[in-house]
């Protein structure tokens, strides 16, 4: 049977049809995105210019900021523009690219957070062998693995959608192109595709979440043998990681660990992992990390000295 595709563009409903609500959302999300840009760029500059990237922890933190920056940029600029636009449309090709980007950077962040949890486990539970285990070669291989895993996952999502026929309607009840809302518009039985999406995305989200919870439980248990100062530093670092994990994985698990169904609350839930988490990561990792704050102070002092 030949594929039928009469849809050249989709219409995104966004958050609300109320003009006043749209204006308020425009201001709020514009500020959020500005914070995302400034915060994550500042962390990347601090890690690179402050020579923190030599430490595995900050090596991964640098790339987490890069992924957060890219992840939010896939959806936020389009969403912000649509809030003040009369026609909220996206081309079929643009929709597929957005779907790819959301799952590519989202899955990469999941694997990157898992790698960071392993790094903290080695640093706290095996401190004497830390630099030998987490050498630069290992860190590079883990980083490549996170990007490769994200790419494979996103290719599967796009392949499931792009081969389906679309003959109308073309209205997506969301503010970006995601798998479940797009599957609802296909002129074919999408049950199998929905099952594969749930199995793929749900397994990655829930599986990684459980691995992270287990790893941090092991870390917290091992802190019993640490000194009071060691426990304080370890808890400070792990506390920030756990906060990120809960904020990011909770909504992701809700969205993808379920059958091929959509709810009106999905748009608000998606805000947490597409906007809120990339915005909070810089705040969490800087406000709770003395090394990053001291590096920022040194860079600022150097800048002031050069101006004088």
C-alpha positions in Angstrom: 0.0 0.0 0.0 1.5 3.3 -1.1 2.1 5.9 1.6 -0.3 8.9 1.5 0.9 12.2 2.8 -1.2 15.3 2.1 0.2 17.2 5.1 2.9 19.7 4.3 2.7 21.5 7.7 1.3 21.1 11.1 -0.4 23.6 13.4 0.6 23.8 17.0 -2.1 24.7 19.5 0.4 25.8 22.2 -0.6 26.5 25.8 -3.7 28.6 25.4 -5.9 30.4 22.9 -6.3 33.3 25.4 -4.4 36.3 24.1 -3.7 37.7 27.6 -2.4 34.3 28.8 -0.2 34.1 25.7 1.4 37.5 26.4 2.1 36.5 30.0 3.6 33.2 28.9 5.8 35.1 26.3 7.3 37.3 29.0 7.9 34.3 31.4 9.4 31.9 28.9 11.5 34.6 27.3 13.1 35.3 30.7 13.5 31.6 31.3 15.2 31.1 28.0 17.5 34.0 28.6 18.5 32.5 31.9 19.1 29.2 30.2 21.4 30.8 27.6 23.4 33.0 30.1 23.6 30.3 32.8 24.8 27.4 30.7 27.2 29.6 28.6 28.6 30.9 31.9 29.2 27.4 33.2 30.9 26.3 29.9 33.2 29.4 30.0 34.0 28.9 33.7 34.9 25.2 33.1 37.0 25.9 30.0 38.7 29.1 31.0 39.2 28.0 34.7 40.8 24.8 33.6 38.2 22.8 35.5 37.7 20.4 32.6 40.7 18.4 33.8 38.5 17.0 36.5 36.1 14.3 35.2 33.2 15.9 37.2 33.5 19.2 35.5 34.3 17.6 32.2 30.9 16.1 32.2 29.3 19.2 33.7 30.6 21.2 30.7 28.9 18.9 28.3 25.7 18.8 30.4 25.5 22.6 30.0 26.0 22.2 26.2 23.3 19.5 26.0 20.9 21.7 28.1 21.6 24.6 25.8 20.9 22.6 22.7 17.9 20.8 24.2 16.0 23.9 25.2 16.9 25.6 21.9 15.1 22.9 20.0 11.7 23.9 21.4 12.0 27.2 23.3 12.6 29.8 20.5 9.8 28.3 18.4 7.4 28.2 21.4 8.2 31.8 22.3 7.7 33.1 18.8 4.4 31.2 18.5 3.1 32.9 21.6 3.0 36.2 19.7 2.1 34.8 16.3 -1.3 34.4 14.8 -0.4 31.2 12.9 1.5 28.7 14.9 2.7 26.4 12.1 5.7 24.2 11.5 6.5 22.4 8.2 6.4 18.6 8.1 10.2 18.5 7.7 10.7 21.0 10.5 8.4 18.9 12.7 10.5 15.7 12.1 13.7 17.7 12.8 12.3 19.0 16.0 11.2 15.5 17.1 14.7 14.2 16.3 16.3 17.1 18.3 14.1 16.7 21.3 14.8 13.0 21.6 18.4 13.2 20.6 19.4 15.8 23.2 16.9 14.5 25.8 18.2 10.9 25.6 21.8 12.2 25.6 21.1 14.1 28.8 19.7 11.0 30.4 22.9 9.0 29.6 25.1 11.9 30.6 23.4 12.2 34.0 24.0 8.4 34.4 27.7 8.9 33.5 27.9 11.7 36.1 26.4 9.4 38.8 29.0 6.8 38.0 31.7 9.4 38.3 30.4 10.4 41.7 30.3 6.8 42.8 33.9 6.2 41.9 35.0 9.5 43.5 33.3 8.8 46.8 33.5 5.0 47.0 37.0 4.5 45.4 38.8 7.8 46.0 42.3 6.4 45.8 41.8 4.9 42.4 39.5 7.7 41.1 41.9 9.4 38.6 43.1 6.0 37.3 39.5 4.7 36.8 38.1 8.0 35.4 41.0 8.9 33.2 40.6 11.1 30.1 40.3 8.1 27.8 37.5 6.6 29.8 35.7 9.9 30.1 35.9 10.5 26.3 34.5 7.0 25.6 31.7 7.5 28.0 30.9 10.9 26.4 30.9 9.4 22.9 28.6 6.6 24.2 26.1 9.2 25.5 25.9 11.0 22.1 25.8 7.7 20.2 23.0 6.4 22.5 21.0 9.6 22.0 21.4 9.4 18.2 20.3 5.8 18.0 17.3 6.4 20.2 16.1 9.5 18.2 16.6 7.8 14.9 14.2 5.1 16.0 11.6 7.6 17.1 11.8 9.5 13.8 11.7 6.3 11.7 8.5 5.2 13.4 6.8 8.5 12.6 8.1 9.4 9.1 7.0 6.2 7.4 3.4 6.7 8.5 0.7 8.3 6.2 -0.7 11.7 7.1 -3.8 12.9 5.3 -5.3 15.3 7.9 -6.2 16.8 10.3 -2.9 18.5 11.0 -3.4 20.1 14.4 -1.0 19.1 17.1 -2.2 19.7 20.6 1.2 20.6 22.0 3.8 23.4 21.8 6.3 21.2 20.0 6.4 18.0 17.9 6.6 15.0 20.1 6.0 11.3 19.2 2.6 10.7 20.9 0.8 13.8 19.7 2.1 13.3 16.1 1.1 9.6 16.1 -2.5 10.6 16.8 -2.7 12.4 13.4 -1.5 9.5 11.3 -4.0 7.9 8.9 -3.1 4.4 9.9 -3.1 2.0 12.8 -0.3 3.3 15.1 -0.7 0.8 17.9 2.6 -1.0 17.1 4.5 2.3 16.8 3.1 3.4 20.1 4.1 0.2 21.8 7.7 0.5 20.4 7.9 4.2 21.5 6.7 3.3 25.0 9.1 0.4 25.2 12.0 2.4 23.9 11.6 5.8 25.6 10.0 4.3 28.7 12.7 1.8 29.2 15.4 4.4 28.8 13.8 6.9 31.2 12.6 4.4 33.9 15.7 2.2 33.6 18.2 5.1 33.9 16.1 6.5 36.7 16.3 3.3 38.7 20.0 2.9 38.0 20.6 6.5 39.3 18.5 5.9 42.4 20.5 2.7 43.1 23.9 4.4 42.5 23.1 7.3 44.8 21.7 4.9 47.5 25.1 3.1 47.4 26.9 6.4 47.6 24.9 7.5 50.6 25.4 4.2 52.3 29.1 4.4 51.8 29.3 7.9 53.4 28.9 6.2 56.8 32.6 5.5 56.7 33.6 9.0 55.7 34.7 11.8 58.0 32.2 14.5 58.9 33.8 17.0 56.4 33.9 14.3 53.7 30.2 13.5 54.3 29.3 17.2 54.1 31.1 17.7 50.8 29.8 14.5 49.3 26.2 15.2 50.3 26.5 18.7 48.9 27.6 17.4 45.5 25.2 14.4 45.4 22.3 16.6 46.6 22.5 18.8 43.6 22.7 15.7 41.3 19.7 14.1 43.0 17.7 17.3 42.6 18.4 17.4 38.9 17.5 13.7 38.5 14.2 14.1 40.2 13.1 17.2 38.3 14.2 15.7 35.0 13.3 12.0 35.3 9.9 12.4 37.1 8.2 14.2 34.2 10.0 12.1 31.6 8.8 8.9 33.2 5.2 10.2 33.4 5.3 11.2 29.7 6.8 8.1 28.1 6.3 5.2 30.5 2.6 4.7 29.5 0.6 3.6 26.5 0.0 5.7 23.4 -2.2 8.2 25.0 -2.1 12.0 25.6 -3.5 14.2 28.3 -4.2 17.9 28.5 -1.5 18.1 31.3 1.2 16.8 29.0 2.1 20.3 27.9 2.7 21.6 31.4 4.6 18.4 32.4 6.9 18.7 29.3 7.9 22.2 30.5 9.8 20.6 33.3 12.2 18.7 31.2 12.5 21.0 28.2 12.7 24.4 30.0 12.8 24.1 33.8 15.6 21.6 34.1 18.0 23.3 31.6 17.3 26.6 33.5 17.8 25.1 37.0 21.0 23.1 36.2 23.3 26.1 36.1 21.8 27.5 39.4 22.0 24.1 41.2 25.5 23.4 40.1 26.9 26.9 40.8 25.0 27.8 44.0 25.9 24.4 45.6 29.4 24.1 44.3 32.2 26.1 45.9 34.8 25.1 43.2 32.6 26.6 40.4 31.9 29.7 42.4 35.6 30.3 43.2 36.5 29.8 39.5 33.9 32.4 38.5 35.3 34.8 41.1 38.8 34.3 39.8 37.7 34.9 36.2 35.8 38.0 37.2 38.8 39.3 39.2 41.0 38.7 36.2 38.6 40.5 33.9 38.4 43.5 36.3 42.2 43.6 36.6 42.6 43.6 32.8 40.2 46.5 32.4 42.2 48.5 35.0 
